[in-house]
Amino acid sequence: MKVPEWKAVGIIGEGTEFLIEDANVWDKQWQRISGSRITLPHPSYSGQTHNFDVYSMTTDTGPVMFATAEVSANVWAFYVHNVPR
């Protein structure tokens, strides 16, 4: 199942280095975007859906919007907003 505005970019263990636009997500402060919870498929199991909160974080290239959810104990899935800049 493809979600046109969102692109799955990874599933990782909590605290494991994970880069979005060259920034480790665990080293940045996330700003939750109010009222922006969305339902997306699990990146590996498209039959499963999860509620993802949408966040923004500031990187060296500017703000980045992403969605994340804990899909299993200490396992996080990440999506990035897939809109051309």
Secondary structure, 3 states (H helix, E strand, C coil): CCCCCEEEEEEEECCCCCEECCEEHHHCCCEECCCCCEEEECCCCCCCEEEEEEEEEEECCEEEEEEEEEEECCEEEEEEECCCC
